[in-house]
Amino acid sequence: MVYEFVGRMILSQCLHSFMGEATTSLSEDMQTKINEIHQRMTREPDVASYSTMDLEKLERFRIHTGIEIRALDYHASSSRDIDAYDWTDYPENHPSQRKRIIEYLNKHLQPNLPHGIIILDVIDKRDFLNIYNNPVIPFDTRGGTDVALVDESYVKASISRAGIRGVVELKKMVQESHVPQIVMEMVGADLLVNEDSKVFGLLTDLGDVWNFYWVGEEKEIVTVNISHRKAALNFISKLTLVTDRQSDRGFQIPGLSTRVKRTKIRHVCDNNFEDYPDEDIGRIEDFYDEMEYEEIVKHKMDKAASMIKNTPIFQTFMLRQM
């Protein structure tokens, strides 16, 4: 990542430039570092598959956006619960297993969902959540999820991705290594839908583990585990029902001490990317052959500065210089 590469020396040397002051001369070492930063920023982005998403990729995303992850406590309900799903010996993605899972969800979840929201088996849609060239994610993503909760009107219009309300990743045994997958699936889905929809993620074994994820207002991804299955299904219903206007106020559920307030991932990340140079007309790099050397250096410097100065590590460094 660019902030890992830069370090304190470059930040210190570039300080006056980042603050808007002109730079009259650059050392050869500084020019080399600027070129390396620029090459990292303009090279083809790497691609990450959701199914192999790991903690390193999640950390890259977290540092890139400055977003934190916060876990909430849930006090389980003692009321009567529904039966857990009975997994067979087949793997999660086996056709017969998938059929039984959808039957289970249609029986227990579908009646609780808001009108017009349907359960969609999308495991065969391998490009369902593909994301390319989006500044929120520091790499391209490809792949899909297991189950999506989708507005039926979008399904009928053959634009299912735009109607996603929630993404569900199913595992026989939930492990920590599965968390990056569902978090990035949720982020990818949230980037695909309209402004009035806030996508949530669910990682579950359909038994005692129902790990929910959503984007909170305080630049954080919030997670909570609800082990009571009936309570988890009711929470899903709440998450899919909330409209944009309602989400401003949030909602309360039994077992949580705080109101659930959600926002869009791009809203909590906008300030990281608002100063990027506008190159809608075309890539300035394509015109380097026609530019003076000083113009090329200035463009690279400006582009590197615009990327660095809003990252968390730079902001921390700046505060220490004041």
Legacy VTK file of the C-alpha trace (Angstrom):
# vtk DataFile Version 3.0
C-alpha trace
ASCII
DATASET POLYDATA
POINTS 322 float
0.000 0.000 0.000
1.105 3.538 -0.732
1.041 4.587 2.929
3.215 1.641 3.908
5.688 2.580 1.190
5.843 6.308 1.839
7.031 6.600 5.421
7.956 9.560 7.529
10.853 10.815 5.384
8.707 11.425 2.298
5.925 12.948 4.355
8.391 15.337 5.963
10.030 16.281 2.655
6.676 16.750 0.936
5.110 18.698 3.792
5.331 22.119 2.154
4.014 20.802 -1.147
1.046 19.114 0.540
0.217 22.377 2.293
-0.101 24.106 -1.067
3.340 25.735 -1.273
5.420 25.540 -4.430
8.424 23.245 -4.617
11.296 24.763 -6.552
13.734 21.878 -6.523
13.728 18.201 -5.767
16.569 15.892 -4.909
17.223 12.910 -7.143
16.200 10.611 -4.302
12.937 12.511 -3.889
12.197 12.341 -7.627
12.760 8.587 -7.558
10.340 8.166 -4.670
7.709 10.311 -6.390
8.026 8.189 -9.538
7.656 4.995 -7.521
4.558 6.322 -5.751
3.080 7.397 -9.071
3.764 4.003 -10.642
1.986 2.284 -7.751
-1.019 4.580 -8.169
-1.331 4.209 -11.952
-0.517 0.539 -12.415
-3.263 -1.970 -12.996
-4.880 -2.772 -9.628
-4.591 -6.272 -8.254
-7.690 -8.434 -8.110
-8.967 -10.248 -5.033
-11.552 -13.009 -5.025
-14.162 -12.871 -2.278
-13.830 -16.602 -1.687
-10.120 -16.257 -0.877
-10.303 -12.885 0.873
-7.952 -12.899 3.848
-7.016 -10.752 6.840
-4.229 -9.033 4.882
-6.722 -7.787 2.279
-9.149 -6.682 4.970
-6.367 -4.764 6.704
-5.434 -3.082 3.423
-9.036 -1.971 3.031
-9.241 -0.819 6.636
-6.050 1.259 6.427
-7.007 2.604 3.004
-10.334 3.923 4.283
-9.442 4.610 7.907
-12.488 2.614 8.971
-12.599 0.776 12.295
-14.371 -2.446 13.285
-16.462 -2.453 16.465
-18.255 -5.382 18.098
-21.450 -5.011 20.120
-22.694 -7.196 22.966
-26.022 -8.940 22.565
-27.881 -10.426 25.509
-29.520 -13.569 24.169
-33.242 -14.063 24.450
-34.439 -16.931 26.624
-37.679 -17.376 24.711
-38.527 -20.471 22.714
-36.359 -20.866 19.635
-36.691 -22.539 16.237
-34.655 -25.569 15.208
-31.197 -25.095 13.746
-30.532 -26.167 10.186
-29.454 -29.816 9.983
-26.374 -29.930 7.755
-25.809 -33.047 5.658
-22.417 -34.542 4.829
-22.382 -32.709 1.496
-20.381 -29.454 1.242
-22.135 -26.097 1.551
-22.330 -25.556 -2.205
-23.628 -29.001 -3.175
-26.951 -28.743 -5.110
-28.872 -30.926 -2.658
-27.490 -28.962 0.289
-28.389 -25.679 -1.405
-31.922 -26.885 -2.025
-32.408 -27.789 1.641
-30.923 -24.480 2.822
-33.264 -22.432 0.639
-36.198 -24.517 1.876
-35.131 -23.795 5.469
-34.843 -20.060 4.796
-38.137 -19.946 2.911
-39.845 -21.635 5.845
-38.351 -19.609 8.696
-37.091 -16.339 7.182
-39.304 -15.487 4.216
-42.502 -14.990 6.302
-40.624 -12.387 8.386
-39.274 -10.394 5.440
-40.887 -7.131 4.307
-43.230 -7.341 1.335
-41.314 -7.513 -1.926
-38.038 -8.803 -0.469
-37.117 -12.286 -1.639
-34.422 -14.849 -0.872
-32.186 -15.371 -3.884
-29.718 -18.238 -4.276
-26.856 -16.573 -6.174
-24.023 -19.028 -5.622
-23.837 -19.750 -9.368
-23.572 -16.035 -10.240
-19.796 -15.879 -10.094
-19.610 -12.206 -11.088
-22.507 -11.044 -8.908
-20.430 -8.685 -6.743
-17.582 -7.774 -9.088
-16.167 -4.310 -8.365
-13.700 -2.526 -10.661
-11.811 0.767 -10.294
-13.676 1.988 -7.237
-11.655 4.334 -5.001
-13.273 2.931 -1.842
-11.540 -0.443 -2.299
-7.751 -0.514 -2.918
-8.076 -3.536 -5.221
-10.614 -4.933 -7.654
-12.891 -7.656 -6.322
-14.573 -10.517 -8.094
-16.998 -13.251 -7.185
-20.309 -13.391 -5.402
-22.012 -14.594 -2.271
-24.197 -17.539 -1.269
-27.578 -15.927 -0.697
-28.823 -12.400 -1.307
-31.920 -10.689 0.041
-33.159 -8.659 -2.899
-36.014 -6.343 -3.807
-38.142 -8.458 -6.138
-38.836 -5.552 -8.497
-35.131 -5.429 -9.377
-35.084 -9.168 -10.002
-38.016 -8.846 -12.408
-36.172 -6.038 -14.187
-33.088 -8.285 -14.544
-30.925 -5.956 -12.449
-30.771 -7.994 -9.254
-27.513 -6.464 -8.042
-29.054 -3.006 -7.780
-31.749 -4.311 -5.427
-29.579 -6.028 -2.811
-30.555 -5.447 0.820
-28.342 -8.076 2.436
-25.708 -10.689 1.573
-25.450 -14.009 3.411
-22.401 -16.258 3.608
-23.150 -19.805 4.797
-20.607 -22.005 6.562
-20.917 -25.353 8.315
-18.491 -24.027 10.895
-17.855 -20.283 11.125
-14.206 -19.315 11.611
-12.356 -16.030 12.011
-10.837 -16.490 8.554
-14.326 -16.135 7.047
-14.806 -12.583 8.349
-12.847 -10.765 5.588
-14.994 -12.513 2.988
-18.368 -11.382 4.337
-17.143 -7.871 5.195
-15.855 -7.256 1.679
-18.958 -8.851 0.136
-21.064 -6.409 2.139
-18.879 -3.470 1.079
-18.994 -4.523 -2.567
-22.767 -4.954 -2.519
-23.254 -1.581 -0.820
-21.304 0.085 -3.632
-23.628 -1.492 -6.208
-26.986 -0.383 -4.809
-28.846 2.921 -4.696
-28.296 5.635 -2.095
-31.455 4.727 -0.170
-30.247 1.171 0.519
-27.716 0.226 3.177
-26.556 -3.350 2.682
-25.818 -5.594 5.662
-23.785 -8.786 5.758
-24.518 -12.030 7.588
-22.084 -14.855 8.309
-23.925 -17.839 9.742
-23.937 -21.576 10.323
-27.755 -21.453 10.585
-27.282 -22.713 14.117
-25.815 -20.780 17.040
-23.708 -18.326 15.026
-25.404 -15.405 13.273
-22.734 -12.729 12.844
-24.164 -9.491 11.449
-22.165 -6.667 9.852
-23.168 -3.170 8.786
-21.571 0.233 8.173
-22.037 2.539 11.154
-22.126 6.316 11.137
-18.892 6.756 13.112
-16.651 5.512 10.298
-16.860 1.954 11.497
-18.056 -1.479 10.538
-20.244 -2.745 13.358
-20.689 -6.431 14.110
-22.776 -8.420 16.559
-23.422 -12.111 17.088
-26.984 -13.204 17.841
-27.085 -16.850 18.868
-30.868 -16.981 19.281
-32.119 -18.016 15.836
-35.592 -16.506 16.048
-34.139 -13.210 17.273
-31.615 -13.290 14.425
-34.393 -13.750 11.858
-36.289 -10.825 13.365
-33.146 -8.706 13.150
-32.799 -9.589 9.461
-36.354 -8.388 8.924
-35.540 -5.055 10.587
-32.381 -4.593 8.542
-34.163 -5.211 5.242
-37.149 -3.038 6.148
-35.382 0.166 7.113
-35.600 2.908 4.484
-33.191 5.789 4.044
-35.324 8.168 6.114
-35.824 5.639 8.889
-32.143 4.740 8.986
-31.287 8.323 9.974
-33.045 7.677 13.281
-31.980 4.071 13.543
-33.924 1.422 15.398
-33.744 -0.491 18.644
-33.998 -4.245 19.172
-34.236 -6.202 22.437
-30.826 -7.413 23.545
-28.837 -4.466 22.159
-28.073 -1.481 24.388
-27.536 0.892 21.468
-29.660 1.932 18.511
-28.750 0.468 15.143
-27.794 3.312 12.812
-26.416 2.626 9.373
-24.959 4.566 6.481
-23.363 3.989 3.077
-19.735 2.904 2.873
-19.007 5.702 0.409
-20.356 8.295 2.847
-17.872 7.419 5.578
-15.025 7.287 3.041
-15.791 10.350 0.893
-13.325 12.634 2.662
-10.484 10.240 1.822
-10.948 10.687 -1.904
-12.521 14.105 -2.466
-9.216 15.764 -3.441
-8.265 13.314 -6.168
-7.323 15.122 -9.394
-10.175 15.261 -11.878
-9.116 13.418 -15.023
-12.506 12.815 -16.588
-11.235 14.169 -19.908
-8.453 11.609 -20.058
-5.344 10.324 -18.334
-2.713 13.031 -18.131
-0.104 10.277 -18.264
-1.090 9.733 -21.895
0.247 13.214 -22.717
3.610 12.980 -20.962
5.437 12.899 -24.321
4.115 16.385 -25.065
4.805 17.871 -21.621
7.848 19.566 -20.138
9.825 17.679 -17.508
8.814 20.134 -14.774
5.129 19.672 -15.688
5.432 15.898 -15.459
7.092 16.071 -12.047
4.465 18.519 -10.788
1.623 16.261 -11.964
3.140 13.223 -10.290
3.725 15.226 -7.129
0.160 16.543 -7.066
-1.314 13.110 -7.661
0.834 11.502 -4.968
0.006 14.305 -2.551
-3.735 14.053 -3.154
-3.640 10.349 -2.395
-1.476 10.590 0.701
-2.655 13.662 2.545
-6.094 12.297 3.506
-4.899 8.899 4.661
-4.959 8.183 8.418
-1.187 7.862 8.745
-0.607 11.277 7.163
-3.258 12.937 9.319
-1.599 11.513 12.441
1.789 12.743 11.247
0.432 16.239 10.559
-1.057 16.525 14.035
2.326 15.714 15.539
3.952 18.502 13.492
1.531 21.156 14.792
LINES 1 323
322 0 1 2 3 4 5 6 7 8 9 10 11 12 13 14 15 16 17 18 19 20 21 22 23 24 25 26 27 28 29 30 31 32 33 34 35 36 37 38 39 40 41 42 43 44 45 46 47 48 49 50 51 52 53 54 55 56 57 58 59 60 61 62 63 64 65 66 67 68 69 70 71 72 73 74 75 76 77 78 79 80 81 82 83 84 85 86 87 88 89 90 91 92 93 94 95 96 97 98 99 100 101 102 103 104 105 106 107 108 109 110 111 112 113 114 115 116 117 118 119 120 121 122 123 124 125 126 127 128 129 130 131 132 133 134 135 136 137 138 139 140 141 142 143 144 145 146 147 148 149 150 151 152 153 154 155 156 157 158 159 160 161 162 163 164 165 166 167 168 169 170 171 172 173 174 175 176 177 178 179 180 181 182 183 184 185 186 187 188 189 190 191 192 193 194 195 196 197 198 199 200 201 202 203 204 205 206 207 208 209 210 211 212 213 214 215 216 217 218 219 220 221 222 223 224 225 226 227 228 229 230 231 232 233 234 235 236 237 238 239 240 241 242 243 244 245 246 247 248 249 250 251 252 253 254 255 256 257 258 259 260 261 262 263 264 265 266 267 268 269 270 271 272 273 274 275 276 277 278 279 280 281 282 283 284 285 286 287 288 289 290 291 292 293 294 295 296 297 298 299 300 301 302 303 304 305 306 307 308 309 310 311 312 313 314 315 316 317 318 319 320 321
